[in-house]
Amino acid sequence: MKLKNYELIGLNNALGELASEKLVGSFKFKLFKNKLKLEDAILPVSKSLQDESNEGVEEILDLEQEIDLELILESDLEQVPTTLKQLNALKPILKEGE
């Protein structure tokens, strides 16, 4: 899937917040794998943002990257307390279903 850098950063932050929750089984493993992929994808973004002026930040955040993330079933999130902010950030990888 193609996601913009700001979406990748939002997803990474949301998964980081969920990491403090007590998760179990395959759902926990799926989140862990996604988190590792996201960290790899945003590392160059973070480094390039350190050297950018305010004018270049928007351009970098708006660039797209191809990333292979596993989708999360909405029903999997029922076991975890989530905020609306987290749900919004997770939208690109959320899938309806049971």
C-alpha positions as CSV (number, residue, x, y, z in Angstrom):
1,M,0.0,0.0,0.0
2,K,1.1,3.6,-0.6
3,L,0.9,5.9,2.3
4,K,2.2,9.5,2.8
5,N,4.9,10.0,5.4
6,Y,2.6,11.9,7.8
7,E,0.3,8.8,7.7
8,L,3.2,6.5,8.4
9,I,4.2,8.7,11.4
10,G,0.6,8.7,12.7
11,L,0.4,5.0,12.4
12,N,3.7,4.5,14.2
13,N,2.6,6.7,17.0
14,A,-0.8,5.0,17.4
15,L,0.9,1.6,17.4
16,G,3.4,2.8,20.0
17,E,0.5,3.9,22.2
18,L,-1.2,0.6,21.8
19,A,2.1,-1.2,22.8
20,S,1.5,-0.2,26.4
21,E,-1.8,-2.1,26.4
22,K,-2.0,-5.8,27.4
23,L,-2.3,-7.6,24.0
24,V,-2.3,-11.3,23.3
25,G,-1.8,-13.9,20.6
26,S,-1.6,-13.3,16.8
27,F,-3.0,-9.7,17.2
28,K,0.0,-8.8,19.3
29,F,2.4,-10.3,16.8
30,K,0.7,-8.6,13.9
31,L,1.0,-5.2,15.6
32,F,4.6,-5.9,16.5
33,K,5.5,-6.7,12.8
34,N,3.7,-3.6,11.6
35,K,5.5,-1.4,14.2
36,L,8.9,-2.7,13.0
37,K,8.1,-2.0,9.4
38,L,6.9,1.5,10.2
39,E,10.0,2.3,12.2
40,D,12.2,1.3,9.3
41,A,10.1,3.5,6.9
42,I,10.1,6.6,9.0
43,L,13.7,6.6,10.1
44,P,14.9,8.3,6.9
45,V,12.0,10.7,7.1
46,S,13.0,11.7,10.7
47,K,16.6,12.2,9.7
48,S,15.7,14.3,6.7
49,L,13.3,16.5,8.7
50,Q,16.1,17.3,11.1
51,D,18.0,19.2,8.4
52,E,15.0,20.8,6.7
53,S,13.7,24.4,6.9
54,N,10.1,24.9,7.7
55,E,9.3,25.2,4.0
56,G,10.7,21.7,3.2
57,V,8.9,19.9,6.0
58,E,5.5,19.9,4.4
59,E,7.0,18.5,1.1
60,I,8.7,15.6,2.9
61,L,5.7,14.8,5.0
62,D,3.5,14.7,1.9
63,L,5.8,12.2,0.0
64,E,4.4,8.7,-0.5
65,Q,6.1,5.4,0.3
66,E,5.2,1.9,-0.6
67,I,4.9,-0.2,2.5
68,D,3.6,-3.7,3.1
69,L,1.6,-3.6,6.3
70,E,-0.8,-6.3,7.6
71,L,-4.4,-5.2,7.9
72,I,-6.0,-5.2,11.3
73,L,-9.6,-6.3,11.8
74,E,-11.8,-3.8,13.5
75,S,-13.0,-6.7,15.7
76,D,-9.4,-7.2,16.9
77,L,-9.4,-3.7,18.4
78,E,-12.5,-4.4,20.5
79,Q,-10.2,-6.0,23.1
80,V,-8.1,-2.9,23.4
81,P,-9.1,0.6,24.7
82,T,-8.5,3.0,21.9
83,T,-9.0,6.7,21.4
84,L,-10.6,8.4,18.4
85,K,-7.2,9.9,17.6
86,Q,-5.7,6.4,17.5
87,L,-8.6,5.0,15.4
88,N,-8.2,7.8,12.9
89,A,-4.4,7.1,12.6
90,L,-5.1,3.4,12.2
91,K,-7.6,3.9,9.3
92,P,-5.2,3.0,6.5
93,I,-4.7,-0.5,8.0
94,L,-8.2,-1.2,9.5
95,K,-10.4,-3.7,7.8
96,E,-14.0,-4.4,8.5
97,G,-14.8,-8.0,9.5
98,E,-14.7,-10.5,12.3
